[in-house]
Amino acid sequence: MNHLRPPYDDPTRRQLNTNNDHTLFPQPHPYHYALPSPPATPATNGPAFPQPTVGGLEIPISRYGAHSPRSAYLQPHPYSHTPTPPLTPVRPPAQPLASHAQSAPPHGLPHLGPATAAHHPASESAVPRIRVNPSDPLARRLTPEELTRDNALKKFQENRVHPDDRFWHAVVPESVRARLSKHELARQEEIFEIIAKEQMYISDLDTWLTAYRDPLRTEGLLPSHVIEPFIKDVFMNIEQIKGYHEVMLKALFATQRRDYPETHSIMDDLFDTISNEGFQHAYVEYISNIDNAIARHKRELNQNPAYAQFVSPESAMTRDARVRKLDFDSFLQRANKRLGQLEMQLGSVKKKTELDHMDLQSGMLDMVMKMLHRIVMRGQAKGQGQSERIALVAFRESLDVDNLIAGVADLGLGQENRTVKYEGSLIQVDPPSALPLYVTLLDNYLVFTNPVDEDNRRRRIAHKPIPLELLDAELAVDPLPTRVRLTSMLSRKENRQESPQSFRFIIKRNGVKVMELGARSQTNAQKWIDRIQEEAGLRRIEVETNKLVFFKPRDIAHEIDIQGSLVSACVLTHENIPYVVCGTTTGVYMGIKDSTERMSLIRGFSGIKTVLSMPGMQDIIVLYGGTLAHLPVAKLTASRRSTISEEVPIYLSDPADGPVFETCAGEINSQPVLAFTTKHFIRKRLHIYLYNRASRQLDRLCEPIPISDSTTDISIVGSDIFLAGKDCQVIRNPISYIPKVVSWPDFSPTFIDTFGLQARSSTVNRFLTGIETGPDRILLVYDTYGCFVNSSGQPIAPLRPLEWETAPIAASFCDKYVALFSLDTIEIRGGEDGQLLQILDMPDMKLLCSSQSYSSVNALMATSKAENGNMNLLGELAPTVDISSPHLI
């Protein structure tokens, strides 16, 4: 039959396969069998039942009967996987019924002697096959005279009976049915149906292989290097599973023939196969991989028209009439559903079995049912993670390319551990929209997308994703506003596919309503709420348990005994001893860092705004009441005094320059630098001083520099001084160059604005600070977003702008992370790319002393509310040990 030929068809491959050249597929077969020497004794006299054929030789069924020793059989090698611990329980002791005890089939696949045939996966001699013949549509009904073991049962096992005769009552005489009880009649029907379904199951698996898998290797529908990986992904280990069921069916047929017309029990036959470790492992692997197989098949179906025609039932029936117009998905799901169906059938047998029957007395029936259930549960549990990752791949591939670059880099979709927890279509009620909305719940974000094309294969981000740390959902109880209700009605009128009936629920970000969504049923709406609350709760627990940054407060017994609140703090090292200096509403306190001694008041001040230390100077610099001064710490340690209240502060600012508003200290090119701003009349100016270690004096670097009146803070980052305010203004290396204020980012003529950064920077956003996260890499932190620039202020092209999830008011570098402080949370991001890692719930946390560079050794000091409600709980923010939990990356 001629098929559509894809552009990558390989005619050379087709020619090689025409010549039966199997060297193109060097994949080793998972089974290793050996053919036996012919039996020494002839077969027993009896009816000529169908014999299995291996390598062209007939293997008598009597070899698998009760007289064959168990040592003559081997278990197959596991299907290219490491063996897993078996689920096999201890088998109950055999019952003293000779006829029943002899009904047990071989344990595992039979050992058939030395191999004589090629072991290619498609080879007919690869496994001992039971050839289940196609059903005969012209078969006539059995007559009462034909209801014997040598006739009716033989035809059934050869699959040559009429479809209406594939029941127990149709193959046994009326006299047999008349002497049995009602329960036993129903039980015999159920047992016979199990065997009949097993026969058709093997037939379907064989049909799937012969009508689809084997021709797939020769039709040239896929590139030569893709065929074997595709077969491994889609057909998996189905031939191994088929081999186990062929052995079980042999045993069931033998039990049928021996016990005809009644079958006493088939539990031994089922137990010997189902308890086999290889059987269990094969099904666990198949069930766990089913979602991947379906996704791989559908992906090829959508992308390859020739493959779509090849797998159509009409095309498959021309290759094998047993397809019976079943689609490919039906065959793919046969092995996935078989054990569950068998468990249900055994449940029906149990209901129709007398209480004194040995199947119930020995517990064998219950044991087989439990084993089937556990195999399915193990497979589904193992496949849960795989299905979540498969859904993530489909979600990632569905996103529009342009939208992917501009809107979802922060979602972490490239991370190996990302998974999709729940997804589905919903209605956007408020704000109303006529566009279909598809919502995806990841393990770190809730994402909203709209379709780009008509077949809904491509989507784009519709709204800002919500991190799970800030996510919540609840049922909507209030009526919609009139405006929203009318707009929603008009939207649904334009989009007639939308049903006007929807059950509303609210999506919240950090406790604030973001939007209102509608589901088709109340059950669906409640399920969305439950899943959102469950995943958000799990995420918060993970973050709380594995914080990347923790707050280490001083012991409660060593708190500052004051009546005010902490406003500033720093760490000062003097004579190799680290001290903590705190500025409060009443004065300056000082104590040894990490010491059990109580902190002491060293001088009283009012109106303190900032306390800081200057590298090399080893004095305390205090900004209070618009005045900048410094206190000589050396006098404290020299005279062993606890206070220098009687000492007059050394003033650093000139009253003629006006009041001091902001100050900072640090090092530029290893030179200690002090900078502060003043406002003289109507213009702010920046003063820069250098500390002379030889003279122990501060020397003015240059004349005061006029700066913007909108400046609210200053900081030293690397070799530059940053001015916070409406715009990002920088004084480039004032020691090496003539101090001059420039604006960053620097959009040079050669800059390619891939992410729309230039348009974003022109909007109303306040600049907070700059953070040097690495060599030649600075993060500019605004109140709503951030961007990476190099040491010249030019945006770094590969790194996109970052949308903050919270509203930061301060920022600092902490180990290898960037910490963004808002009123109630701390947003932790990676220092290299700015990717969101965690959002920590830390209400009332205030940053007192920050670090603006990866090379800085400054301790991050912060304060939080104590029990009395004042901001008196002083502590240090420090990174935790590396967290290995996959949920936090």
N, C-alpha and C positions, 0 to 999 in steps of 0.2 A: 504493500500500500504506500502511495506517495504521500509524504507529509510536508508541511511547510519547512523549508530548510533555513536555519538561522545563518547569519553572516559568518559565524565562526565554525561552520560545518567542516569536518576533516575527512575528505574522501579517502585518503590513504588509510585512515583508521577503519573505515567501513570495509575496504578491500581486505585488510588483514583479518578482520573478524569473519569475513566470508570464508576465508581459508581455515577457520577454526583455530586461529592463533591466539592462545590464551596467555602468551608471555607478556602481553601488555598489562596484565593485572597480576603483579607478583604478590598480591596480598595473601599471606598464609591463611589457611582455613582453620577455624577454631577447633575442629574435631580431628582426632587421630584414631582411626579405626584399623583393625586388622581382620582379614577374612579368615574364617576357620576352615579346617579341612572338612570334607563332607562327613556327615554322621556315619558311624560304623554300622548302625542298625537301620534298616529301612523304616520309613514312617509307618505308624500304626494304620491299620485299615480304617477307613471312614470316608466321609464325604470330602470331596476335593475343594476345600476352602481356599480363598485367594492367598497366595504366598508373597511375602515381601521380596523384592529383588534388590540386590546390591552388586554393582559391578557386573551385571549380566548373569549372576548366579542366584538361584532360588534358595532362600533361607527358610527352612520349614518352621512353621509357627510352634511346632512341638519343642523346638529348642528353647522357647521361652516359657514352657509350661512348668508345672509344679515339680517335675522330676529333674530339672536342671539345677545344678548347685549354684548357690549365690556367688561363689568365687569365680564363676565363669563370666562375670559381668564387670564392666568398668564404668566409672563415672566420667563424663566428658571434662575436658579441661575448661576452666572458666573462660568466658568470652573476652579475652584480652583485657581483663581487669584483675586487680589484686583481690584475692578471696576475702570475703567479709565473714564475720562470725555467723555461724548458722543459726537459723531460727528453730532447728529441729528439737522438739521436746523428747523426753524419754518415752519410748513406745510402750504401751500397755502390754502386759503378758498375754500370750496367745491363749485363746479359749480352747477347751478340750473337744473341739468339733473337728474331726479329721478332714471331712470334706471341705469345710470352710478354711481351715488352716492351710490347705494346699492350694488355695485360690490366689495366694499372693504372687504378684508378678516379679520379675527381676528388679533388683535395686539399682536403678540408673540405666544408662544406655548399655546395650549388650557388647560383650567383647567378641568380635567376629573374626579374629585371626589376622594373618599378615595382609597388608594392603596390596592391591593389584591395580588400583585406578588412580588417576590424577585427583588431587584434593583441591580443585578450584572451587570457589564458593558457588558457582553455577553448575557444577558437575552433578549429574544425576546420581553418581556413586558416592557423593560426599556424605550422605546420611542414609541409614536403612529406611527406605521410604515405604509407606503404605499408600499404594496408588488408589485414591478414592475416585472412582469413575464419575464422570458427569452424569447427572440424573437423566433418565430416559423419559422424554416427554410422551413416548408411545407405550410406556409400560402399562399393562392392564392390572386390574385389581386381582388380589389373590383369592382363589377359591377355597372353600372349606377343606377340600382334599389336599391342598398344598400347604396347609398349616402344620408343618413339621420342621424339625431342626435342620434336616438335610435339604429342605427346599425353601421355606419362608425365611428362616433365619439366615441361610446362606445368601439369598437374594438381598436381604437387608444389608448385610455386611459388605456385599459387593455394590451397594447403592443402585440396585436395579429394580427397586419396587416403586409402585405408584406413590405419589406424595401423600395420598390418603392412607397408605399402609405403613407409614413411618411411625407407628404407634404400637405399644405392646399388645393391646387388645386385637390388633389386626394381624399379628403373626403367631398367635397361640389359639388352640382350639377352644370352642365354646365350652366344652366339658371342663376344661381347666379353670376358666373364669367362673363357672358356676359353683365350684367347691370352695372358692376363696371368700374371705370376709370383705366387707366394703372398704375397710382401712387397708387391707393388704392389696386389693385391686388398685386403689389409688397409689399405694407405695410402689407397686410394680410399674405403673405408668410413669411415675417420676424417675425411677431408676433407668428405665428404657429411654426416657427423654434425655437424661444426662449423657448416655452413650451416643444417642443420635446427634445431639448438639456437638459432642466432641468430634464425631465423624465429620460434620459439616464445617466445624472450626478448622480442622486440619485441611480440608478441601479449600477453604477460603484463603488460608495462609499460602498454600501451594499455588493457588490462582494468582495471588498478589505477586508472588515471586516470578512466575512464568509469564504473566501477562504484562507486568510492569518493570520489575527490576532487571530481568535478563535481557529483554529487548532494549532497555535503556543503554546498555553497554555497546550496542551495535548500531543504533539509529543515528548517531552523530548529532544528537540534540543539544549536547553540552560540550564544552571544550574538553579535550582529552585529559587535561590535568585537574579538571573539576569533577569528573564522573565518580571516581572512587570516594572522595570526601563527601560528595552529595549522597551517594548510596549509604555511606556510613552514618550520615546525619539523619536520613529519612527512614531507611529500612532497618537500621540499627542491628540488633542481634536476633532478628525474627527467625532466621533459619535455625539457630540454636534452640529457641523456644519451640519451634515446630518439631525438632527432633525429640524433645522430652515428651511432647504430647503423642507422638507416634508410638513411643514405647508404652505409654499409659493406655492408648487405645488397643494395642495388641493384647495387653493384659485384660482389659475389659471385654474384648471379643472372646478371649479364651474362657473367661468366667461365664459369659453368656452361653457359650456352647456347652460347657460342662453342666451348668445348672438348668438349662432349658427344660421346661418352659418358664420356670420361676427362677429369679435371681435372688439368692439368699442375701448376699452382701457384696458391695463393691468397695468397702472402706479400705481393705488392705491394698487394693489396686491403686486407689487414690493416694493413700498415705505414703506408699513407697516412692511415688514420684514427687508429691508435693513436699515431703520432708527432705528431699534431696537438696543439699546446699547449693549445688549448681543451678537447679531449677529456681530456687528462691532468688539467688543473685541475678539470674538472667532477667526475671520479671522486675526486680527492683530497678535495674538499669534501664529497662524499656520504659517503665512507667515514669521514672524520673526524667526521661529525655523526651517525652511525648510532646511537650510544648515547643521544644526546640525543633523537633521534626515537623510539626505543623507549620511553624513560622518559616522554616527553610523551604518547605513545599509551596507555601503561599507566595513567598517572595519570588521564587522561580516562575510560578504561575502568572504573576502579574508582569514580569519582565520578559518572558520568553513565550511568544505566541505558538511556536512550534511545540514546546513542552505542553502548553495548555491543550492543544489538539491531541497530543499523544496520550494524555491521561484521561481524556474524555471517555465515558462509558461506551459510546458508539465505536470509537477507535479501538478500545481495549477488547471489545467483543469479537472483533475480527481476528485478534490474536489468540483468544481463549474464550470459548463459549460459556465457560463457568462464571464469567464476570456477572452475568445476569443483570446487566444495567445498573450495578452498584457503582457509586462514584469512588474515587481514590480515597477520600476521607473516611469512608466506611471501612475499607480495608485497613487503613492506618490505625483506626480506633479499635479494631477487633481484639488485638492482644491487650490493649489498655483496659478493656471492659470485661474480658473473659473471666478473670478470677472472681470479680464481683458477681457476675452472673452465676458462676458455679457455686458460690457461697449461698446465693438466694435459692438455687435449686436444691442444695443440701438442706437448707432450712425448711423447704417444703417436704422433703423426705422425712425430716425429723418429726414434723407435725403429724405425719401419716404412719409413723412407726410405733408399734406397741411398746409399752414401757418395759416389758420383760425381754425385749429383743436384745441380742448381744451387742448391736451397734450402740445402743444407749447404755447398756450395763457396763460395757468396757470403757466408755467415754471416747471411743474412737471417732465417732461422728462429730462430737463437739470439738475434739482436738483438731480435726481436719479443717473445720470451719474457722477456728481461731487462727490457724496457720495461714489460711487464705486471707483473712482480714489483716493480719499483721504484715503480710507481704505487700498488700495494697497500701497500707498506711506508711510503711517504710519508703515505698516508692514515691508516694505523694509528698512525704516530708522532705525527701532528698530533692525532689523536683521543684519544691516551692521556691527555693532560692534561685534555681535555674530559670523558672518561669518569670520571676521578678526581673532578672537580668535580661531575659529575652524581651520582655515588655519595655525595658529601658532602651534597648537597641532600636526597637520599632518606634518608640517615642522620639529618640534622637534623630533617626532617619526621616521622620515625618516633618521635622521643623524646617521652615524656609531658610535657605542659605543666608540671605541678607539679614534676616531677623536673628539667625543663630549668632552671627558676628556681633550684632549691635545689642542684643538683649539678654542672652542667656549664659554668658561666660561665667557669671557668678554661681550658676546652678551646680557646678562641679560635675557635669555630665560625663566628662572624660575620666572621672575617677572609677577605678575598677569595682569599687564596692557600692556604687550608686544602684538603687533598686526602685522599681515602681510598686507602691503598696496598693493603690486603688486608682481607678480611672473610669470615666464615663461621660456621657453627654448630659448637660443640664441647660436650663433656661435662665438667661440673665434678666432678672425682673427689675432690679433697681441698682444702678441706673439702667433704664430699659435699653434693649438692643435687639434688633431683628436678626442679627447674625447668630448662627449656631455656636454654642459654647461647649468646648471640650475641656474637662478639668482632669488634671493628673496630680495625684498625691504621691510625691516622691518621699524618700526617707529623710529629706532635709528641707523640701520646699513644697508649697501648693502652687501649681502652675495653671494659668488660664490661657487657652489657645482658641483661635478662630481659623476656619478652613480658608485656604488660599485658592484652591481649585474646586471644581464641581464634584469630583469624586471623593473629596475629603481625604486625599492622600497626603497633601502638603498643608501644614498649619504654621501660623505665626503667633508669637506671644501677644496676647490681647491686653493684659494688665500686668502690673508689677507683681512678680511672684512674692509669696509670703513665706518667710522662714518658719519652721515648725515651732521654734522657741517663742514666737509671738502670735501663733495661730490659735484661734478658737472658733467654735461654731455652736449655734443654738437655733431652736425653732422660732420662726417669726410668729408673733401673736398679734401685733398691732396691725390695723388695716393700712393699706398702701395710701400715700397721699394722692389726692385727686389728679394732680398733674402726672404723676408716675403711672397711675392706673389708666388714664386716657392714652398716654404715649405707648404704654405696653399693649393696649388693645389695638392701636393703629399698627404697631410693629407686627403683631401676630396676623393682622389682616393682610399685610403685604407678604408675609411669609406663611402661606397656608399650611405648610407642613407642621407648624407649631400648634400644639393643642392648647386651647385657652385654659384648660384645667391644670393647675400646678400647685404643688405643696411647697411652701416657701420656708427657707431657712437662711440665717444670717451668717456671713463670714466676717470675723473680726481680726484686726491686726493690733496687737498690744492693747486689747480691750476696747478699741474704737471700731465701729462698724465701717467696713470697706464696701461691701456690696450685699445684695440680696439675691439668692438663687432659687430656682424652682425645679422640683423633681416631678416625675410623672405619677408617682404614688407616694403616699405617706410612709410606706415601708422603705422605699428607696431614699427618701429624704432623711429618715431616721438612721438608715444605714450609713449615709454619708456623714452625718453628725457623729455617730459612734466611731467610725474609722478615723475621722479627723481628730477627735478627742483622744482616742487611743494612741495614735501615732505621735501626736503632739506631746502627750504625757510621757510616752517612752523616750522621746527625744530630750525632754527636760530632765528626766531622771538620768539619762546618759551624760548630759552636760554637767549636771550638778555633781554626779559621782566622779567625773573625770575632767575637772576644770583644768584648762591650760594655764590659767593664772589664778592665784589664790591670794586672799587678803590675810596677812599675818599680824593681828593686833598685838600690842604690848599687853602683858598680863594685867588683869583688872586691878590688881593690888598696886600696880606701879603707874597708874594713870595720873595725869596732871590734876592736882587738886586746885581747881580754879572755878570761878563763877561765870566765866564767859565761854567763848567758843574758839576753837582753833581756826585760824585763817591762813596760815602759811607754815612751812617746815622745810628743813634741809638737813643734810648730813655733812658734818665738818670733821676733818681728820687733823688732829694736832698731836705731834710727837708720837705718831703711829697709833694713836688711840682714836677710834671713831666716836663722835658725839652726835646726838640728835638735838637740833635747835628748833624750837617751836615759837611761832609768833601767835599771840592770842589777843583778845580784846583788852587784856589788862597789862600785858608786858611780854618780855622775851624769857623763855625757859630753856634750860639746857641740862642734858644728862648723858651719861655714857650709853652708847647704843647697845641694845640687847643686855642691859644690866638690870639687876634686881633693885638698884637704888632708885629712890624717888627723884624725879626731875626737880630742879631748883629754879626759882625766879632769880635772874641775874640783873634785870633792870626793868623798871616799870615804864611802859609807854601807853599812850592812847592813840587810837586811830591807826594801828598797824595794818599795812596792806601786804607787805612782802618782807620775808627774811631770807637771805641767801648767803652762800659762802663763795669766795673767789679763789680759784686754784692758785696756790703759791702764797696767797696773802694771809690765809689762816686767821682772818678776822670775820666777825659777823657784820653783814651789811643789812641795814634796816631801813625800810621805806615806811614812814609814818607821817600822817598829817601833811603830806606834800613835801616832806623833807627827807633827804637821803643822808644817812650817817653810818659810821661803822664803829664797832665796839672791839677793843683789843683783847682778844681771848688770852693772849700770853700773860696778861696781868692776873688772870684768874689762876692759872696753874703755877705761876711764879711765886705768888704769895699764899697759895692754897686757900684763896678766898672763895666763898660760894656766891658772892655778888659783887658787882662793880657799879652799884647804884650811885656811889659818890663820884665816880669818874664822869667827866664831861664828854659826851660823844664827839667824835671828830666828824664834822659836817663835810659832805662831799659835794653838795649842790650849793650854788650861789643864789641867795634869795632874789637877786636882780634878774635872774633868768626865769623866774616864775616858779610855780609849784611843780613838783615832780609827779608824773602820772604812772609811768611804767619803768621797770628796770630789769636787767638780766646780766648774768656773768657767765664766762666760759673761757675757752681757749681757741685762738685762731693762729694756726701755724706755730703751735706750742707756746704762744705768747698769751698770758692772762689778759683778758679784756673785760671791761665794765662798760655797759651802755645804759643810758636812761633817757627818757623824754621829758621835756618841760614845755610849758605853754606860756609864751610871753606875749601879752596883749591878745592877738587874734590868731597867732600861728604857732603850731607845734614844731619843736625842733628836737633833733636827736644829738646827744652828746656821747662821744666815744673816748674812753680813757684806757691807757695801757699801764699795767703794773710793772714798775721797775724793781726787779728783785735786789739789785745792788743798793739802791737808795731807799728801798721799801716805801716808795712813794707812787702815787697815781699821776701819770702825765697825760695831759690832753693830747689826743692824736691829731685833731683838726678842729677847725671852726665848727660850731653847731650846724647840722644839716637840716634844712627845712623839709618837713614831711607832711603827709596828709593829716588833716584834723580828724579823719575817721579812724586813725590808728588806735587800737584798743589794747594791744599787747606787742611785745618784742621778744625775740628769742634768737640765740646763736645756734645755727645749724651748720655743722661742718666748718667751712671758712667764711660763711656769709651770715649777715644779720637779716632776719625776716621781720617784716612789719605786718601785723594782723590788722584787718579792717575790711572795707568794702572790696578791695582788690588785693591781690598778692603782690606786695612790693618788697624788693630785695636790694640790699647794699652788698655788692660783690666784693669779697675779700678786701676790706678797708685798709688792711696793713700793706698789701702789695700794690693796690691800685688807688687812684684818687677816688675817695668815696663818692658814689653817685647812686641815686635811687633809680632802679629799673623795674619794669613790670614783667611778671612771669604769668603763665607760660610765654615763651618766646616763639611766636609763630613766624618762622623764617619763610622766605619765598619758596623754598624747596620742600616745605613741610606738606605732607599729604594728610589732610584731615579725614581719616577713615571713619572715625567715630563721632564726628560732629562736635569735637571738643571746643572749637573756636566759638561756635554759636552758644554752647553751654556756658562758657566763661563770660560771655557778654550779658548773661542774665543776672538777676539780683541774688547773689550768693555771697555770704560773708566768708572771708578767708580766716582760718583759725591759726594754723601753724604749718611749718614744714618739718618733715621727719626724714633723716638720712638713714635709709634701710639697708644700704650697701654701697660699695664703691661706685661712684658715678651714678647713683640712683637715689632720688629724693622724692618722697611722696608729699604732694601739696594737699593739705586737708582743708576742705571747705565744709560749710555746715550741712550740705546735702550730698556732696559727692567728693571724690578725690581723683587725682591723676598723677602718674609718674613722669618725672622729667630728669634729664641728666644734670650734671653740674653747671651747664651753661643755660639751664632753664628751658631747653627744647624738649618737647614731649617725646617719650620713648615709644616708637611706633608699635612694636608688638604688644604693648600693654595698654589695654582699653581703660576708659574712665570707669570709676567704681561708684555705684549707687549705694549710699549708706542705708541700712535697714532701720536705724534709729536716728535721733537728732543730736549729734554730739556737740558738746560745748567745750571739750578739751581732748587732747590726744597725746600719746606718749609711746615711745618704743620700749618694749619689754622683752629682753632676750632676742628671740627671732620673730616676735609678733608685734603687731601694731594694735594698741588698745585705744578705743574710742569711748570716751566717757559721756554719757547722757545723764538725765536726772535719775533714772531708775535702773539702767542697764550699763554693761560694759560690752562693747562689740569687739570681738577678737578676730583679727585678720592676719593672713600670712604676710611676712615682710617682703617676700620676693615678688609676689604677684598680686597681693591684696585680696586674695580669695577669702570669703567668709568662712570661718572655722567654727565659732561658737558665739552665742549671745548669752552672757551671764546675767542672772537676775540679782543685782546688787543695789537696792534702793538706798538713796541718801548717801551715796559714796561720792566724795569730793577729792579731786587730785590736788595735792599740795606741792609736790616737787616732782617734776617730770624729767624724762631723758629724751633728747631730740636726735640722738645719733646711735647707730649700732656700735660705735667705738667708745661710747660713754660708759663710765663706771658708776654713774650717779644712781643712788637708790631711789625707787619710786615710793614716795611717802603719800599716804592718803588718810582721810579721816571719815568716820562714820558716826552715826548717832549712838550715844551711850544710853543706858537705861533711864537717865534723867531727861532725855530728849535733846540735850546739847550735843554739838559736834565735838565731842571730847575723846572719842575712841580713836586713838592714833595707831597706825600700823603701816606695814610695808607691803607693797604689791610685788610678788615674785613669781617667776614661772615655776610650774610643777615639773616633775620628771616627765620624760617623753611618754605620751599616752599611746598605747598600741591598739586601742579599740577602733575597729573599722568604721564605726558610726560617727566618728568625730572628724573625719577628713573630708 
